[in-house]
Amino acid sequence: MIATTTHTPVAAHDVSLRVGDGPDATYALRGVTFAAAAGELTAIVGEPGCGKSSLLHVLAGLDRPTTGAVTLAGRQLAGLEDREATALRRDHVGILLPEAPALPTITIRENVALPLLIAARRPEPGAVEALLERVGLADHLHHRPDQLTAGERRRAALARALLGAPTVLLVDEPAADLPADEARALMELLRDAAHEDGIAVVVFTREPEVAAPADRVERLEGGRMGCADLALAA
């Protein structure tokens, strides 16, 4: 069992997730226990269909587990009303998807700031520009999404996720459809976000080589968490 405390940004204990009803129901997750530490980059590696997306959704509070408990920012998600769970997720969780949505008619700078503005939170002066410089997009402030490469759009999406100052960053298939050099650059930025900003960064990937920069690597097979014998030196 993995011990958790109020200082553990996100944790799951003995979580199972049943999908469907009746005789066709299956379990996407089976007794998963997992905790992500602040300031650590953790990679969860598994083949398609092993339950990675289901675990990401459960850790983010987007899906409720059938059994077991999930703790986010020191609070048990079970029993929270939808409005409370949404507020907790908004304040503490960033999610980076392979093709993060962006409004095509506004600039990258405006896209990065948009989620905070929608939440009635104004970015600190210069914060958007500083983050875009950090991810190597200082010269692309006024470009539209269709003027960027896939790797640049993903780095812009990372800047947007970091602008909200999350305590947990959940990343789905960061290397999907990216050249190897751009995938490595993105993983280095994710490791920096963990080590420099103290964020618990959890990367879900099917590619063991993508997990190389991680501080800790776990394997997910058939909805079950395996031993961490894939750990690679950072």
N, C-alpha and C positions, 0 to 999 in steps of 0.2 A: 504494500500500500504506500502511496506517496503522501507524505504529510503536507497539509496545507495550513496556512495561517492567513490573517487579515492582510499580510504583506505580500501574499501570492496574488499576482494580478488576475490570473484565470486558472481554474482547475476543474477537472471532472473526476468524480469518484464513482466507480462501478456503474458507468452509464451504458444503457442499452437503448436502442432506438428501433422501434417496430414500424415497418412501412407497409401500408395496406391493411385490409381486413379479411377475415374469414380464412379459408384454406390456402389462399394465395399470398397471405401475409409473409413477409420475410423480415429478418433483422439486419439493418444496415450497420449497426454497432452492437457489440456483445461484451458487456462488462469492462468497458474502457476506463482505466484510471490514468490520469495525466495531469501534470502541473507545469506551467510555464513560469520561469523566473524572470524578474525584472532585470534588465541589462544583459539578457542572454538571447542569442539567436538559436532557435530550435527548429530542426527540420523533421517533418514526418513524411516518410517515403513509403509509397505503396503503388501497386498496379491499379489501373482503372477499375472501378467497381469495388475497391477494397473498403470504402467508407470514408475516404478523406473529406469529400465535400460535406457529408453528413456530420462529421466531427467538427468541421469549421462552422457549420450552421448552428450546431448545438453550443459550441463555445461562445459564439457571438450572441446567443440568446435569440436567434432567428427561429429555431425549432426547439420545442420542449422535449426532453428525453422521455421515453416510456418509463424507465426506471433509473434510479441513480440520482446524483446531485451535481449541479454545476454552480461554481462560485465565481463571481465576477466582481473585482474591486472590493473583495471582502464581504459581498452580499450574496446570499443564496437566491438563485433565480426562481426556484420553486415558490409559488405563492405570490409572486409579484403580479400586480395588475399589468395589463399590456402597456398602459401609459408609463408606469414606473420602469418597466423593462426597456421601453424605447428610450427613455431619458437616460438610463444607466448605460445603454449601448452607445448613445450619442456622445456621452461625456467621456467614455473610456475606451471605445473600440474603433479602430480604423481597419478597413478591409480593402485589400488591393486585389483586383481580379485581372485575369489575363487581358481582357479588352474592356477596361473601365469606361463607363459611359462618359461622354463629353458633349457639350452643346456645340454643334458645328459652326454656329454663326457668331460666336464670341471668341475673344482671344484666350490664349493659354493662361495668361495672368487672371483674367476674369473667371475662367473655369476653375482655377485653383481656389479662388476666394469664394466661389458660389455657395458651397455647402454651409460655410460659416454664416454667410449673409442670410441664407434661407432660415437658419436657426436663430436669426436675430442676434448674431454675435459678430462684431466688427473686428477684423484682423488688426493686430498691432501695426503701427506705421512701419513700412519696410519689411514686414514679415514675409509677405508673398515673394517679394523680390529676392530676399535672402535665401529662401528655400529653393527657388528656381535656380539661383546661382549654385547652391549646394549640390543640386542634381545635374548640373552641367547645362542648364537651359537659360542662362542669363541673357543670351542673344536672341531668345525666342519669345520674349514677353508678349509681343504684339502679333505673333503668328496665330493662325487658326489651327485646330487639330489636324485638318487634312493637309497641312503644310509640314507636318512632322512625320518622322519614321515611326514604326511600331514601337521601337525601343524608347524613342523620345516621348511618345505618348504615355508609355508606362512609367517613365520617370516623372512626367508631369503629374500623373495620377498618384505617385508616391508623395510628391510635394503636397498635393491636396490632402492626402490622408494624414500627413505629419502636421499640417497647419492646425488641425484640431487638437494637437498635443495629446494623443491617445496614450493610455498606459499599456494597451495591448494592440498589436498590429498583426492581423491574420492575412496571410498572402497565399493565394491559390495559383499554382503553376506559374511561377514568375518567369520561367524560361520559355514558355509556350510560344512557338513561332518566331523566336528571336535568334539571330546569329550568336554563335558561342561567345564572342567578345562582348556583345551587348548584355547577354545573360550574366556573364561574370561581373560586369560593371554594376548591374542592378543588384546582384547578391552582395557585392561589397558595400553598396549604399545601405542595404538592409542590415548588414552587420554593424555598420557605423551607427545606424539609428538605435540599435540595441545597446551597443557599448557606450556611445557618447550621450544619448538621450535617456538611457535607463528604461527603454521600452522592452516589454516582453514581446519579441517578434517570433511568430510561428509560421513557418513556410511549409506548405503542402505540395509535394512534387512526386511525379512518377520516376524521375531521373536521379539515381544516386549521385552522379557526378555534380549535379546542381547543388546538392547538399554539402559539398566539400567545405565551404566557408563556415558552416554551422558549428556552434559550440557543442551541440548535442544532437544526435540523430536517433530517431525512433522509427521502427517499422510497424506499419499497419497492414495486417493480412486478414482477409475475411471478416472484417469488422472487429478484430481483436488486436490489441497493442502487444507487439512482440518485445523482445529484449533489445536494448540499445547497443547492439554489437556492430552497428555500422558507423560508430563515432569516428570522425576523421579529425585530424589535427587542423586547427584553424590557421 
